[in-house]
Amino acid sequence: MDAIWFNKELSIAELTALCDQTIAEVLDLKFIETGSNYIKATMPVDHRTHQPYGLLHGGASCVLAETLGSIASAHVIDPEKFICVGIEINANHIRSVRSGLVTGITTPIHIGASTHVWDIKIYDEREKLVCVSRLTVAILKKP
């Protein structure tokens, strides 16, 4: 399969640079792998990502999902001509996690001229499904 990325040589360093001084940096998201049509990242499950019961906060899962999908969209478009912004996210929380790392992987469902839709699945360290999310991103022309 041909790569979907605008820059065919997509690198982990390029992805990581977009997270400087963002919530992704605060939550210690780390990009770990790219493929022709996917991006993977990890996030720790600790005091930064817990809810009051000591479980992974659903909002933290949404941060991981939206970061993966938004950054994927940003690397499909021509950045000289377009920007992309998230317009809808949903998440089904399947299993709880108390500690360790979760890994998210995003793949495209739809890559159109005005919208992208991304499927994001989050797994625990035992590769058990934790969360399924879908993100819709609007593609806007730069002013």
Order of alpha helices (4+ residues) and beta strands (2+ residues): alpha-alpha-beta-beta-alpha-beta-beta-beta-beta
